[in-house]
Amino acid sequence: VDADILANDISKSRLLRLQENLRKHDVNAKVSNVSGRIIDENFDKVILDAPCSGEGVVNKKDKLFSVWSERRIHFLAKKQKKLIANAFKILNDRGILVYSTCTFAPEENEEVVQYLLDKNDNAKFEKIPVNVKHSSGLSEWRGEKFSSDMKKCMRIWPYQNITAGFFVARIRKK
């Protein structure tokens, strides 16, 4: 498959690992080190693996407990909303945005994608065509109701596949 790929990460250390993986798998990609909030090219597909509180990897990272707080979750959710807004903005019509985190916090998952839906009439959830055990996205959290299409999102719990925990949403720009 021929594709023009832009691989971006704000973290220089993760960028080095990314470059190593691209070489290892012989993938040709343009690599950049900027905030995802300022990318202004246009794409048919965008994968936004958002920075998150990492609750889904708690079984792998003991230090997570020392930095976890509800305040941090709210801080990250604000950042995620800015990132998803720009990711959707740079998406071509009929393009696909995949939003993912490795956290369980609805504030960083359902609330972020609901924010995108509320701001964009041309955003539509799609079922994710992968065969892994998962639960659906939440329909509400702390009294806030979400789109009925949130059920198309995936919440992957560690016990379901013996993996870390993840949230994944697939959104098409109509």
CORPE-V688137 format. One record per residue. N is the residue number from 0. PHI is phi in whole degrees, 0 to 359 (* if undefined). PSI is psi in whole degrees, -180 to 180 (* if undefined). NEAR is the number of other C-alpha atoms within 10 Angstrom. Layout:
<<N:PHI:PSI:NEAR> <N:PHI:PSI:NEAR>>
//
This chain:
<<0:*:131:2> <1:268:127:5> <2:209:146:8> <3:265:120:9> <4:241:133:14> <5:249:117:14> <6:254:119:16> <7:234:142:19> <8:209:140:18> <9:282:-23:13> <10:270:123:11> <11:295:-36:12> <12:292:-41:9> <13:291:-32:13> <14:296:-39:17> <15:297:-43:13> <16:295:-38:11> <17:299:-48:16> <18:299:-39:16> <19:297:-44:12> <20:294:-37:12> <21:298:-45:15> <22:296:-46:12> <23:302:-38:9> <24:258:12:8> <25:53:49:9> <26:255:127:12> <27:270:118:15> <28:212:147:15> <29:281:134:11> <30:245:133:16> <31:226:159:15> <32:230:69:13> <33:226:167:13> <34:294:135:12> <35:296:-12:20> <36:283:-12:15> <37:242:-1:12> <38:298:134:15> <39:230:17:12> <40:281:176:10> <41:242:145:15> <42:221:152:19> <43:279:-31:13> <44:220:139:18> <45:227:130:21> <46:251:118:14> <47:250:99:20> <48:267:90:17> <49:288:146:21> <50:297:135:17> <51:214:177:22> <52:287:-14:25> <53:73:23:19> <54:303:-28:20> <55:290:-15:22> <56:248:20:18> <57:303:-30:16> <58:285:-9:12> <59:250:-19:10> <60:229:97:11> <61:300:-34:9> <62:294:-15:9> <63:304:-38:15> <64:296:-30:10> <65:283:-19:7> <66:248:-8:8> <67:290:136:13> <68:197:156:12> <69:296:-34:11> <70:299:-42:9> <71:295:-39:13> <72:300:-45:19> <73:293:-38:15> <74:299:-48:14> <75:294:-38:18> <76:299:-39:23> <77:298:-44:14> <78:296:-43:17> <79:297:-38:27> <80:295:-39:21> <81:293:-41:16> <82:294:-45:23> <83:291:-34:25> <84:296:-43:19> <85:287:-38:17> <86:301:-40:24> <87:289:-38:26> <88:298:-39:17> <89:274:0:20> <90:278:132:20> <91:292:158:18> <92:304:140:15> <93:71:5:14> <94:285:166:17> <95:240:131:23> <96:248:127:26> <97:250:121:20> <98:252:128:23> <99:219:152:22> <100:219:167:24> <101:246:47:25> <102:225:162:26> <103:261:-15:21> <104:298:117:21> <105:301:-28:18> <106:298:-28:18> <107:261:-6:27> <108:241:-90:29> <109:303:-42:25> <110:296:-34:21> <111:290:-47:22> <112:288:-29:28> <113:294:-39:16> <114:304:-46:15> <115:298:-46:21> <116:299:-41:18> <117:295:-30:13> <118:268:-13:11> <119:223:107:15> <120:295:-20:10> <121:264:17:15> <122:259:131:20> <123:221:130:15> <124:293:147:22> <125:231:151:18> <126:296:143:14> <127:268:118:14> <128:277:61:7> <129:230:150:7> <130:254:83:6> <131:227:152:10> <132:293:135:12> <133:197:170:18> <134:249:161:15> <135:282:164:15> <136:297:158:23> <137:288:146:21> <138:269:-18:14> <139:199:161:15> <140:206:125:13> <141:49:45:6> <142:84:-8:6> <143:269:123:8> <144:271:142:13> <145:248:168:20> <146:308:142:16> <147:295:-21:12> <148:284:-5:15> <149:302:-21:20> <150:297:-17:18> <151:281:-14:19> <152:283:162:26> <153:243:130:23> <154:249:114:25> <155:256:114:25> <156:267:146:20> <157:307:-37:15> <158:289:-20:11> <159:285:-32:14> <160:223:10:12> <161:53:54:9> <162:225:-175:13> <163:288:173:19> <164:267:145:23> <165:217:159:21> <166:233:136:26> <167:220:133:23> <168:232:141:24> <169:243:122:21> <170:233:130:26> <171:257:142:19> <172:268:113:19> <173:285:*:13>>
//
